[in-house]
Amino acid sequence: MVKVCTFSELLPTAPTARFAPYSAARASPQFTADRYLMMPQAPPATYPEAYRFNVTAYRQLAEAGILEFDLRMELIRGTILEMSPIGTKHQACLARLTQTFVKALSNRAIVWPQNAIELDDRSQPQPDLVLLKPRDDFYRDRYPRPGDVLLVVEVADSTVQFDRDVKGPLYALAGLVEMWLVDLTRSCVEIYRDPSTAGYQTKQTLQAGDTLTPLAFPNCQLLAAEVVLASLES
């Protein structure tokens, strides 16, 4: 049986945990997403090496029914993660974004909500929403790859830290040109651009009164208030 890790299992539960405290690891210039995800800071040489799934093996597990069908999962740096349940505010925000992009962009992009993309041989995340370059077959025969992605959007409440500090650098490393992080806990949208191997080089935080403009579609403008409206209404 495959061990499915949740985000909470990857974090230390006490100062004595084998994993280094997040704050200390994040402050280190040597911090990388894969060290944060799985490995202790200095595992002994006698420790067995962690097995990393590639995307082919991951898909075969799903096709064979070894992974539970009703669980939402994604592959991050070779590790199979169970995704957090989606609440009503998250659903409402995502539905609003999907509808807005479909209306605004028509056939200029494929709106890809909560579907997988293939970043590399060991990462197949499932972002909340992606704008893809149009294809007549709608990516029927393969998963979208980094060169197909025009914008990736993550909507977060309980997973803000994970989306910002793990998935963000992963998207940047893959060369995704722009990432939006809709933070429902603060009713704001963080815009990340200029990807590099060290992460996104520019970040802008927009509040409810600001306007959002995708880099790939400068004529498409969204009011940030409309994007975070689900989190402002109770």
Phi, psi and chi 1 to 4 in degrees:
 res  aa     phi    psi   chi1   chi2   chi3   chi4
   1 MET       -  137.1  178.9   61.9   67.2      -
   2 VAL   -77.4  134.5  174.2      -      -      -
   3 LYS   -81.9  119.2  168.1   61.1  175.9  174.6
   4 VAL  -101.3  120.5  178.7      -      -      -
   5 CYS   -93.2  137.7  -62.6      -      -      -
   6 THR   -97.3  163.4   60.5      -      -      -
   7 PHE   -57.9  -41.2  178.6   42.8      -      -
   8 SER   -62.9  -30.4   60.6      -      -      -
   9 GLU   -71.6  -17.5  -68.5  176.5  -56.6      -
  10 LEU   -88.1  -10.6  -57.7  178.9      -      -
  11 LEU   -99.9  151.7  -66.5  174.2      -      -
  12 PRO   -69.1  144.9   24.6  -33.8      -      -
  13 THR  -101.0   -9.6   55.8      -      -      -
  14 ALA  -158.4  160.8      -      -      -      -
  15 PRO   -57.9  -22.8  -25.3   34.8      -      -
  16 THR   -90.3    4.2   56.8      -      -      -
  17 ALA   -62.6  153.1      -      -      -      -
  18 ARG   -62.5  -33.1  -93.3 -159.1  -39.5  117.5
  19 PHE   -79.0  139.5  -69.4   87.1      -      -
  20 ALA   -64.9  143.5      -      -      -      -
  21 PRO   -54.1  141.9  -23.7   33.1      -      -
  22 TYR   -56.3  -44.0  169.1   75.8      -      -
  23 SER   -62.2  -39.2   56.9      -      -      -
  24 ALA   -70.6  -41.1      -      -      -      -
  25 ALA   -66.6  -40.0      -      -      -      -
  26 ARG   -68.3  -30.1 -171.0   66.5 -179.1   91.5
  27 ALA   -76.1  -16.8      -      -      -      -
  28 SER   -76.8  134.6  168.0      -      -      -
  29 PRO   -67.3  -14.0   23.3  -33.1      -      -
  30 GLN   -89.3   -0.7  -57.9  -58.2  -43.3      -
  31 PHE   -60.5  131.8  171.9   85.6      -      -
  32 THR  -134.7  158.6   58.6      -      -      -
  33 ALA   -61.8  -37.4      -      -      -      -
  34 ASP   -71.4  -34.8   54.5  -14.3      -      -
  35 ARG   -64.8  -41.6  -76.9  175.1   59.6 -164.4
  36 TYR   -64.5  -38.1  172.1   47.5      -      -
  37 LEU   -67.4  -49.2  -88.4  173.4      -      -
  38 MET  -125.8  -42.3  -71.3  -64.0  -65.6      -
  39 MET   -99.1  146.6  -61.8  -59.1  -65.0      -
  40 PRO   -63.9  164.6  -15.3   27.4      -      -
  41 GLN   -62.8  -41.1  -71.5  -69.1  -24.4      -
  42 ALA  -141.9   77.4      -      -      -      -
  43 PRO   -67.2  138.9   25.3  -32.9      -      -
  44 PRO   -60.2  152.4  -21.6   32.0      -      -
  45 ALA   -63.7  -21.1      -      -      -      -
  46 THR   -83.3   -8.0   54.7      -      -      -
  47 TYR   -68.2  143.5  -88.1   34.0      -      -
  48 PRO   -68.9  148.6   24.3  -33.5      -      -
  49 GLU   -75.6  135.2 -176.6  177.1   -6.8      -
  50 ALA   -65.4  136.8      -      -      -      -
  51 TYR   -84.0  131.9  179.5   79.5      -      -
  52 ARG  -111.7  124.0  -51.9  -76.5 -174.1  174.2
  53 PHE   -75.4  144.4  -68.6   94.0      -      -
  54 ASN   -96.6  171.0   59.3   33.2      -      -
  55 VAL   -64.3  -32.3  -66.1      -      -      -
  56 THR   -65.1  -48.3  -59.3      -      -      -
  57 ALA   -64.0  -38.8      -      -      -      -
  58 TYR   -60.2  -44.8  172.4   60.7      -      -
  59 ARG   -67.9  -35.8  -66.8  166.6 -167.7  164.1
  60 GLN   -66.1  -37.1  -71.0  172.7  -17.6      -
  61 LEU   -61.1  -42.7  -69.4  173.3      -      -
  62 ALA   -66.8  -44.9      -      -      -      -
  63 GLU   -65.0  -31.6  -68.0  167.1   -0.3      -
  64 ALA   -81.7   -6.3      -      -      -      -
  65 GLY    81.1   11.3      -      -      -      -
  66 ILE   -72.1  -36.5  -63.5  173.8      -      -
  67 LEU   -85.5  137.7  -60.6  178.4      -      -
  68 GLU   -63.5  129.6  -64.8 -177.4   41.8      -
  69 PHE   -64.4  -34.8  178.9   76.5      -      -
  70 ASP   -86.8    2.8   58.7  -15.9      -      -
  71 LEU   -93.2  140.2  -69.4  179.9      -      -
  72 ARG   -88.5  118.9  -62.9  175.5   61.1 -114.0
  73 MET  -130.6  160.9  -59.8 -179.5 -172.6      -
  74 GLU  -148.6  156.9   57.5 -174.4   -9.1      -
  75 LEU  -104.5  117.9 -176.4   69.5      -      -
  76 ILE  -122.6  112.7  -56.5  -66.3      -      -
  77 ARG    50.6   42.9  -66.3 -172.0  178.2  -85.9
  78 GLY    84.4   -1.3      -      -      -      -
  79 THR  -108.6  131.6  -56.4      -      -      -
  80 ILE   -85.9  121.4  -59.9  172.6      -      -
  81 LEU  -116.1  137.2  -58.8 -179.9      -      -
  82 GLU   -84.2  125.4 -179.8 -178.6   -7.6      -
  83 MET   -80.2  151.7  -58.7  171.3   68.0      -
  84 SER   -68.1  147.6  -61.3      -      -      -
  85 PRO   -60.4  151.2  -19.9   31.6      -      -
  86 ILE   -97.9  127.0  -66.1  177.5      -      -
  87 GLY   -86.6  177.5      -      -      -      -
  88 THR   -67.4  -37.2   55.3      -      -      -
  89 LYS   -66.8  -39.3  -67.6  180.0  179.1 -179.8
  90 HIS   -61.4  -47.0 -171.4  138.5      -      -
  91 GLN   -60.4  -44.3  -70.2  179.7  146.1      -
  92 ALA   -64.6  -43.0      -      -      -      -
  93 CYS   -61.7  -45.3  179.4      -      -      -
  94 LEU   -66.0  -40.6 -179.2   57.4      -      -
  95 ALA   -63.4  -40.2      -      -      -      -
  96 ARG   -65.1  -44.7 -176.7 -175.6  -63.7  -85.1
  97 LEU   -62.0  -44.2  -86.5  171.7      -      -
  98 THR   -60.9  -47.9  -59.0      -      -      -
  99 GLN   -62.5  -41.9 -176.8 -177.9   64.9      -
 100 THR   -63.0  -46.3  -61.1      -      -      -
 101 PHE   -68.1  -39.0  -81.4  130.8      -      -
 102 VAL   -61.3  -43.6  168.1      -      -      -
 103 LYS   -68.7  -42.5  -72.5 -177.6  176.2  179.7
 104 ALA   -76.2  -34.2      -      -      -      -
 105 LEU  -103.1  -17.9  -60.5  177.8      -      -
 106 SER    51.1 -121.8 -176.1      -      -      -
 107 ASN   -94.4   13.7   60.8   -6.4      -      -
 108 ARG   -81.5  -14.9  -67.8 -172.5  -70.1  161.8
 109 ALA  -155.7  155.2      -      -      -      -
 110 ILE   -95.4  123.9  -66.6  175.5      -      -
 111 VAL   -87.6  123.4 -178.7      -      -      -
 112 TRP  -123.3   81.7 -164.6 -106.0      -      -
 113 PRO   -86.7  128.3   28.1  -29.3      -      -
 114 GLN    51.8   41.2  -65.8 -167.4  -31.5      -
 115 ASN  -118.2  159.1  -72.4  -36.4      -      -
 116 ALA   -79.6  151.9      -      -      -      -
 117 ILE  -129.7  152.7   58.3  176.4      -      -
 118 GLU  -105.3  109.9 -179.7 -179.2  -36.4      -
 119 LEU   -83.1  -41.8  -63.8 -176.3      -      -
 120 ASP  -162.3 -166.1   55.3   35.3      -      -
 121 ASP   -68.3  -17.4 -173.0   50.8      -      -
 122 ARG  -124.6   10.9  -64.0 -162.2  180.0  -85.4
 123 SER  -137.3  119.7  -67.7      -      -      -
 124 GLN  -133.3   78.4 -176.5  177.9  -60.6      -
 125 PRO   -76.3  168.8   29.8  -35.0      -      -
 126 GLN  -127.1   82.1 -171.8  171.7  -55.0      -
 127 PRO   -63.8  163.7  -15.1   28.9      -      -
 128 ASP   -66.4  -39.3  -79.0  -57.0      -      -
 129 LEU  -156.1  141.3 -173.6  142.7      -      -
 130 VAL  -134.7  141.3  179.8      -      -      -
 131 LEU   -99.8  125.3  -63.0 -176.4      -      -
 132 LEU  -115.7  154.6  -62.2  171.5      -      -
 133 LYS   -63.2  139.9  -66.1  177.9 -179.1  178.1
 134 PRO   -63.6  142.2  -19.7   32.3      -      -
 135 ARG  -140.5  140.3  -79.2  175.8   59.5  102.9
 136 ASP   -62.3  -30.4  -68.7  -21.8      -      -
 137 ASP   -91.7    2.1   66.0   -7.0      -      -
 138 PHE    52.7   38.6  -74.0   82.2      -      -
 139 TYR    58.7   42.1  -61.7   89.4      -      -
 140 ARG   -67.5  -35.5  178.8 -172.3   60.0 -164.7
 141 ASP  -102.0   -3.2  -62.0  -36.3      -      -
 142 ARG  -159.3  160.9   67.1  170.2  177.0   84.9
 143 TYR   -78.3  146.7  -73.8   88.1      -      -
 144 PRO   -60.0  144.9  -22.0   33.5      -      -
 145 ARG  -116.2  171.7  -62.5  164.8 -174.7  156.7
 146 PRO   -51.3  -39.2  -32.1   38.0      -      -
 147 GLY   -67.9  -12.9      -      -      -      -
 148 ASP   -90.9  -14.6  -56.3  -48.7      -      -
 149 VAL   -90.0  126.0  176.0      -      -      -
 150 LEU   -97.9  -30.0  -58.1  170.8      -      -
 151 LEU  -160.1  137.6  170.8   68.0      -      -
 152 VAL  -119.1  135.9   60.4      -      -      -
 153 VAL  -125.7  130.9 -179.0      -      -      -
 154 GLU  -116.3  129.6  -65.8  -72.5   -1.9      -
 155 VAL  -105.0  127.3  178.3      -      -      -
 156 ALA  -140.6  143.8      -      -      -      -
 157 ASP  -127.1  -70.0   37.2   30.9      -      -
 158 SER   -78.0  -14.5   61.5      -      -      -
 159 THR  -110.1   21.5   62.6      -      -      -
 160 VAL   -56.6  -48.0  172.5      -      -      -
 161 GLN   -60.6  -44.9  178.6 -176.2    4.1      -
 162 PHE   -65.9  -45.2 -179.5   76.1      -      -
 163 ASP   -63.9  -39.2  -70.1  -20.9      -      -
 164 ARG   -74.8  -43.4 -179.1 -173.8  -65.5  123.4
 165 ASP  -101.4  -13.6  -65.6  -26.9      -      -
 166 VAL  -115.0  -56.6  176.3      -      -      -
 167 LYS   -72.7  -35.8  -64.8 -176.1   80.7  172.6
 168 GLY   -57.1  -55.0      -      -      -      -
 169 PRO   -60.6  -31.6  -27.0   35.9      -      -
 170 LEU   -66.1  -43.2 -168.2   65.6      -      -
 171 TYR   -64.3  -41.0  -67.5  149.3      -      -
 172 ALA   -63.7  -43.1      -      -      -      -
 173 LEU   -61.1  -34.7 -176.2   63.2      -      -
 174 ALA   -77.7  -10.4      -      -      -      -
 175 GLY    89.4   16.7      -      -      -      -
 176 LEU   -66.0  124.5  -56.2 -165.9      -      -
 177 VAL   -69.0  -25.5  -65.9      -      -      -
 178 GLU  -153.9  138.2 -177.1  173.4   22.5      -
 179 MET  -129.2  135.3  169.4 -172.0  166.2      -
 180 TRP  -110.0  132.3  -70.0    3.7      -      -
 181 LEU  -115.1  107.5  174.7   56.9      -      -
 182 VAL   -86.2  107.1 -178.4      -      -      -
 183 ASP   -92.9  100.3 -175.4  -12.4      -      -
 184 LEU   -72.7  -17.5  -62.0 -178.4      -      -
 185 THR   -75.6  -25.5   65.8      -      -      -
 186 ARG  -118.7    3.2  -63.0 -171.5  -62.0  133.8
 187 SER    52.6   51.8  -61.3      -      -      -
 188 CYS  -144.3  168.9   66.1      -      -      -
 189 VAL  -126.3  124.0 -177.0      -      -      -
 190 GLU   -95.3  126.7  -62.4  175.6    4.7      -
 191 ILE  -106.2  122.8  -51.4  -64.6      -      -
 192 TYR  -115.7  131.9  -65.2   87.2      -      -
 193 ARG  -141.6  176.8  -67.4  175.3  176.7  171.9
 194 ASP    59.7   67.9  -60.1  -41.2      -      -
 195 PRO   -68.4  148.8   26.8  -35.1      -      -
 196 SER  -150.6  174.9   74.9      -      -      -
 197 THR   -67.6  -16.4   55.9      -      -      -
 198 ALA   -96.9    6.2      -      -      -      -
 199 GLY   110.6 -177.2      -      -      -      -
 200 TYR   -72.9  137.5  -74.2  101.5      -      -
 201 GLN   -90.0  -19.1  -62.0  -58.0  -64.6      -
 202 THR  -128.2  142.0   60.7      -      -      -
 203 LYS  -138.6  136.2  171.3 -171.9  173.7 -177.8
 204 GLN  -133.9  131.2 -176.9 -179.6   15.6      -
 205 THR  -105.0  120.7  -58.7      -      -      -
 206 LEU  -108.3  138.3  -58.4 -176.4      -      -
 207 GLN  -100.6 -179.4  -52.7  -64.5  -26.9      -
 208 ALA   -57.7  -30.1      -      -      -      -
 209 GLY   -84.3   -1.3      -      -      -      -
 210 ASP   -93.9  170.7  -62.5  -40.3      -      -
 211 THR  -114.9  135.0  -60.2      -      -      -
 212 LEU   -99.7  134.2  -55.7  170.0      -      -
 213 THR  -134.8  113.4  -55.8      -      -      -
 214 PRO   -61.2  139.6  -19.8   31.5      -      -
 215 LEU   -58.0  -37.4 -167.3   62.2      -      -
 216 ALA   -77.5  -16.8      -      -      -      -
 217 PHE  -135.2   76.9  -59.2  101.2      -      -
 218 PRO   -62.3  -18.2   19.3  -30.4      -      -
 219 ASN   -90.8   -1.3  -65.8  -33.4      -      -
 220 CYS   -99.2  110.1  175.0      -      -      -
 221 GLN  -118.2  133.2  -64.3 -173.7  -21.0      -
 222 LEU  -122.2  140.4  -65.7   75.3      -      -
 223 LEU   -79.3  127.8  -65.2  177.4      -      -
 224 ALA   -59.2  -31.4      -      -      -      -
 225 ALA   -60.5  -35.3      -      -      -      -
 226 GLU   -72.2  -33.5  -66.1 -178.5   -6.3      -
 227 VAL   -69.2  -42.2  174.5      -      -      -
 228 VAL   -97.1    9.3  -60.0      -      -      -
 229 LEU   -57.5  -37.0 -176.7   58.8      -      -
 230 ALA   -60.9  -29.8      -      -      -      -
 231 SER   -86.4  -15.9   65.3      -      -      -
 232 LEU   -87.4  -24.8  -65.7  173.9      -      -
 233 GLU   -91.0  141.2  -65.6  176.2  -13.9      -
 234 SER  -124.9      -   58.4      -      -      -
